Amino acid sequence: MGAISKHNRGRVKAIHHTEVMLLRYINNTPGIRYRQLLRKMNLTNSVLSYHIKILERSKKIRVHRIRYGLTSYYPKGTRMIDWTVIEYLSNSVFLQLIKLMLKKKRFSKFMELQRHIDRSPSTTSWYIKKLKDAKIISVSANRPYKYAVINKARISRMVSKYTR
């Protein structure tokens, strides 16, 4: 960790190897969930919980606790406004829909979206509703409905930054 001055010797606590690895996973995969970290790190629940609490208390990570016990972890510099979009980008179906709509100059039609993700109409409708409720896409009021990403520049930047 380097030389520590006499003044700071008592206050500086070395970061544990497990915490370094956790930080690496969280920085490389913003929005990663607790269960995913358990699998990747191959740790027991109590050990992971202990190290996560240390990282959270030291403000090295940001934690988003969602309903039903779902928890996501983000690098400390991640803006809260981006958390919802990152959550959707981590799901392959949402990502497919968003990428298709980003490619379009104007809008996408329902059948096109349905064919692209190869899901039933009701399932496609569910995915679209979730994106609309999250204010990631807009839906025209006229039939046939037309779908488009609301802030293409921002979402496009996030797709390139947070997906591989």
Secondary structure as GFF3:
##gff-version 3
##sequence-region A 1 164
A	DSSP	alpha_helix	17	28	.	.	.	ID=ss1
A	DSSP	beta_strand	32	33	.	.	.	ID=ss2
A	DSSP	alpha_helix	34	41	.	.	.	ID=ss3
A	DSSP	alpha_helix	45	57	.	.	.	ID=ss4
A	DSSP	beta_strand	61	65	.	.	.	ID=ss5
A	DSSP	three_ten_helix	67	69	.	.	.	ID=ss6
A	DSSP	beta_strand	71	75	.	.	.	ID=ss7
A	DSSP	alpha_helix	80	89	.	.	.	ID=ss8
A	DSSP	alpha_helix	92	103	.	.	.	ID=ss9
A	DSSP	beta_strand	108	109	.	.	.	ID=ss10
A	DSSP	alpha_helix	110	117	.	.	.	ID=ss11
A	DSSP	alpha_helix	121	133	.	.	.	ID=ss12
A	DSSP	beta_strand	137	139	.	.	.	ID=ss13
A	DSSP	beta_strand	146	149	.	.	.	ID=ss14
A	DSSP	alpha_helix	152	162	.	.	.	ID=ss15
###
